Amino acid sequence: MKTKLSVNINKIATLRNARGGNFPDVLEFAKRAQDYGADGITIHPRPDERHIRYADAYALRPVVNTEFNIEGNPIPKFIDLVIAVKPEQVTLVPDDPAQLTSDHGWDTVKHRAYLQEIISEFKQNGIRTSIFVDPDLKMVEGAVATGTDRIELYTESYASEYIKGNTGEVRKFADAAGLAHQLGLGINAGHDLNLQNIAFFKQNLPHLAEVSIGHALVVESLIYGMENVIGMYKQRLSNNNEG
């Protein structure tokens, strides 16, 4: 199965906001990422707009000609944004406004009714839904009842263990993905995936539909250049990759 690469451009917006003005231009970087082979563009607007701004989502819509994925906590302002912009995919993340970055998935059992209502609204508007979950079989089972199309596996624990040499951590994700596939859910993944750990992860999750990578990809692009880095990710995500 081909695994798509969606490039998260939040860090580009962080650089822009650090100095004011419009340099670097997030629209230009989105265009370039697609020209270099990215299968999609991801943004994660937060209420304080500390990186991607809500206005960026509207400006990016005509620029993204691959797949547009908008991530975020489904507060009313976010829901209104997504319905207005109509990305191909919305990824629901249970992040608190004070969090530096996402650090846990949904409790799909506890929040089932809440997620059902929101997901139903997005699907009525023709938007594919994905929900952020930990590699917990109970949470994967709970995701089915929400009506979501996909789950996005939160991969921080895999990445942190991989760098220590503990490759066995991937088994949790393989089991979760296997169950999700069996239950008819699509499988996405993201958080701390990078050029060093992505190939092994892909090899162990044959039904992986999409990965969303931002921080690592931007940092690696400072070293190798974005065009090269996107090509390197695409090679590592290909079915023929051996490591």
C-alpha positions as CSV (number, residue, x, y, z in Angstrom):
1,M,0.0,0.0,0.0
2,K,1.3,3.4,-0.9
3,T,1.7,5.7,2.1
4,K,1.1,9.4,1.4
5,L,3.3,12.1,2.9
6,S,1.5,15.2,4.2
7,V,3.8,18.1,5.0
8,N,2.9,20.1,8.1
9,I,3.9,23.7,7.5
10,N,3.3,25.0,11.0
11,K,7.0,25.5,11.6
12,I,7.2,27.7,8.5
13,A,4.6,29.9,10.0
14,T,6.5,30.0,13.3
15,L,9.5,31.4,11.5
16,R,7.3,34.0,9.8
17,N,5.7,35.1,13.0
18,A,9.0,35.4,14.8
19,R,9.9,38.5,12.7
20,G,6.6,39.7,11.5
21,G,5.8,40.4,7.8
22,N,5.4,37.5,5.4
23,F,8.8,36.0,5.2
24,P,8.9,33.0,4.8
25,D,5.7,32.9,2.9
26,V,3.6,29.8,4.0
27,L,1.7,29.8,0.6
28,E,5.0,29.6,-1.3
29,F,6.3,26.8,0.9
30,A,3.0,24.9,0.4
31,K,3.4,25.2,-3.3
32,R,7.0,24.1,-3.3
33,A,6.3,21.1,-1.0
34,Q,3.7,19.9,-3.5
35,D,6.0,20.6,-6.5
36,Y,8.7,18.5,-4.7
37,G,6.3,15.5,-4.4
38,A,4.4,16.0,-1.1
39,D,1.0,14.3,-1.3
40,G,-0.7,16.8,1.0
41,I,-0.4,19.8,3.2
42,T,-1.3,19.8,6.9
43,I,-1.9,22.7,9.2
44,H,-2.8,22.8,12.9
45,P,-4.2,26.2,13.8
46,R,-4.4,26.9,17.5
47,P,-6.6,29.4,19.2
48,D,-3.7,31.8,20.0
49,E,-2.5,31.5,16.4
50,R,1.1,31.2,17.5
51,H,2.1,29.6,14.2
52,I,-0.6,29.0,11.5
53,R,-3.3,31.6,11.6
54,Y,-6.9,31.0,10.8
55,A,-6.5,33.4,7.9
56,D,-3.8,31.1,6.5
57,A,-6.3,28.3,6.2
58,Y,-8.5,30.3,3.9
59,A,-5.5,31.6,1.9
60,L,-4.1,28.0,1.5
61,R,-7.3,26.5,0.2
62,P,-6.8,27.5,-3.5
63,V,-3.1,26.8,-3.2
64,V,-3.3,23.2,-2.0
65,N,-4.0,21.0,-5.1
66,T,-3.1,17.7,-3.4
67,E,-4.8,17.0,-0.1
68,F,-5.5,19.6,2.5
69,N,-5.6,18.3,6.1
70,I,-6.6,20.6,9.0
71,E,-5.8,19.4,12.5
72,G,-7.1,20.8,15.8
73,N,-9.3,20.7,18.8
74,P,-12.9,21.0,17.6
75,I,-13.9,24.1,19.5
76,P,-16.7,26.1,17.8
77,K,-14.3,28.5,16.0
78,F,-12.3,25.5,14.6
79,I,-15.5,23.7,13.5
80,D,-16.7,26.9,11.7
81,L,-13.3,27.2,10.0
82,V,-13.2,23.7,8.7
83,I,-16.7,23.8,7.3
84,A,-15.9,27.1,5.6
85,V,-12.6,25.9,4.1
86,K,-13.7,22.4,3.3
87,P,-10.4,20.6,3.4
88,E,-10.2,17.0,2.1
89,Q,-9.6,15.8,5.7
90,V,-10.0,17.1,9.2
91,T,-8.0,15.5,12.1
92,L,-9.5,16.0,15.6
93,V,-6.9,16.4,18.3
94,P,-7.7,16.8,22.0
95,D,-5.1,19.4,22.7
96,D,-5.4,22.1,25.4
97,P,-4.7,25.7,24.3
98,A,-1.7,25.8,26.8
99,Q,0.0,22.7,25.4
100,L,3.3,23.3,23.6
101,T,2.4,20.4,21.3
102,S,0.0,17.5,21.1
103,D,0.7,14.9,23.8
104,H,-2.1,12.4,23.9
105,G,-4.9,10.9,21.9
106,W,-8.7,10.9,22.5
107,D,-10.4,8.7,25.0
108,T,-12.8,7.5,22.4
109,V,-15.0,5.7,25.0
110,K,-15.5,8.6,27.3
111,H,-15.9,11.2,24.5
112,R,-17.9,9.0,22.1
113,A,-21.1,11.0,22.0
114,Y,-19.1,14.3,21.7
115,L,-17.0,12.9,18.8
116,Q,-20.1,11.4,17.1
117,E,-21.8,14.7,17.0
118,I,-18.8,16.6,15.6
119,I,-17.8,13.9,13.1
120,S,-21.4,13.7,11.8
121,E,-21.3,17.4,11.1
122,F,-18.1,17.2,9.2
123,K,-19.2,14.2,7.2
124,Q,-22.4,15.9,6.2
125,N,-20.2,18.6,4.7
126,G,-18.2,16.0,2.7
127,I,-15.1,16.2,4.8
128,R,-13.2,13.0,5.6
129,T,-12.5,12.7,9.4
130,S,-9.6,11.3,11.4
131,I,-9.2,11.3,15.1
132,F,-5.9,11.3,17.1
133,V,-5.5,8.2,19.2
134,D,-2.9,6.4,21.3
135,P,-1.9,2.8,20.3
136,D,-4.5,1.4,22.6
137,L,-6.8,-1.4,21.3
138,K,-9.7,-0.2,23.4
139,M,-9.4,3.3,22.0
140,V,-9.2,1.9,18.4
141,E,-12.4,-0.1,19.1
142,G,-14.0,3.0,20.5
143,A,-13.1,5.0,17.4
144,V,-15.3,2.9,15.3
145,A,-18.4,3.9,17.3
146,T,-17.7,7.6,16.7
147,G,-18.2,7.2,12.9
148,T,-14.7,8.4,12.0
149,D,-13.2,7.4,8.7
150,R,-9.7,7.1,10.0
151,I,-7.5,7.2,13.1
152,E,-4.2,9.0,13.4
153,L,-1.8,7.1,15.7
154,Y,0.1,9.3,18.1
155,T,3.7,8.1,17.5
156,E,5.7,9.9,20.2
157,S,6.4,6.8,22.2
158,Y,7.6,4.9,19.2
159,A,10.0,7.7,18.3
160,S,11.4,8.1,21.8
161,E,11.9,4.4,22.2
162,Y,13.4,3.9,18.7
163,I,16.2,6.4,19.4
164,K,17.1,4.3,22.5
165,G,17.3,1.2,20.3
166,N,14.0,-0.3,21.6
167,T,12.4,-1.2,18.3
168,G,9.9,-3.4,20.0
169,E,7.7,-0.4,20.8
170,V,6.5,-0.5,17.2
171,R,4.5,-3.7,18.0
172,K,1.9,-1.6,19.9
173,F,1.3,0.4,16.8
174,A,1.3,-2.6,14.5
175,D,-1.3,-4.2,16.6
176,A,-3.4,-1.1,16.8
177,A,-3.2,-0.6,13.1
178,G,-4.0,-4.2,12.4
179,L,-7.2,-4.0,14.5
180,A,-8.1,-0.6,12.9
181,H,-7.7,-2.2,9.4
182,Q,-9.8,-5.2,10.4
183,L,-12.5,-2.9,11.7
184,G,-12.6,-0.9,8.5
185,L,-10.8,2.3,9.6
186,G,-8.1,4.0,7.6
187,I,-4.8,4.5,9.4
188,N,-2.7,7.7,9.6
189,A,0.2,8.4,11.9
190,G,2.2,11.4,13.1
191,H,4.3,13.0,15.8
192,D,8.1,12.8,16.0
193,L,8.4,10.7,12.9
194,N,11.7,11.5,11.0
195,L,14.1,10.2,8.4
196,Q,15.7,7.9,10.9
197,N,12.6,6.1,12.2
198,I,10.1,6.3,9.4
199,A,11.1,3.3,7.2
200,F,11.0,0.8,10.1
201,F,7.6,2.2,11.1
202,K,6.2,1.8,7.6
203,Q,7.6,-1.7,7.3
204,N,5.7,-2.8,10.3
205,L,2.4,-1.0,9.4
206,P,1.6,-2.3,5.9
207,H,-1.8,-0.6,5.8
208,L,-0.5,2.9,6.7
209,A,-2.4,5.4,4.5
210,E,-0.7,8.6,5.5
211,V,1.9,10.2,7.7
212,S,1.9,13.9,8.7
213,I,5.4,15.3,9.4
214,G,6.3,18.9,10.1
215,H,8.9,19.7,12.8
216,A,11.5,17.0,11.8
217,L,11.0,17.6,8.0
218,V,11.6,21.3,8.4
219,V,14.7,20.8,10.5
220,E,16.0,18.2,8.1
221,S,15.4,20.5,5.2
222,L,17.8,23.0,6.8
223,I,20.5,20.4,6.4
224,Y,19.6,18.7,3.1
225,G,17.1,21.0,1.4
226,M,13.4,20.5,1.2
227,E,13.3,19.0,-2.2
228,N,15.8,16.3,-1.2
229,V,14.1,15.7,2.2
230,I,10.7,15.1,0.6
231,G,12.2,12.7,-1.9
232,M,14.0,10.9,1.0
233,Y,10.7,10.5,2.9
234,K,8.9,9.3,-0.2
235,Q,11.6,6.7,-0.8
236,R,11.4,5.4,2.8
237,L,7.6,5.2,2.5
238,S,7.6,3.2,-0.7
239,N,6.7,-0.4,-0.6
240,N,10.0,-1.5,-2.1
241,N,12.1,0.2,0.7
242,E,14.2,-2.2,2.7
243,G,15.5,0.2,5.3
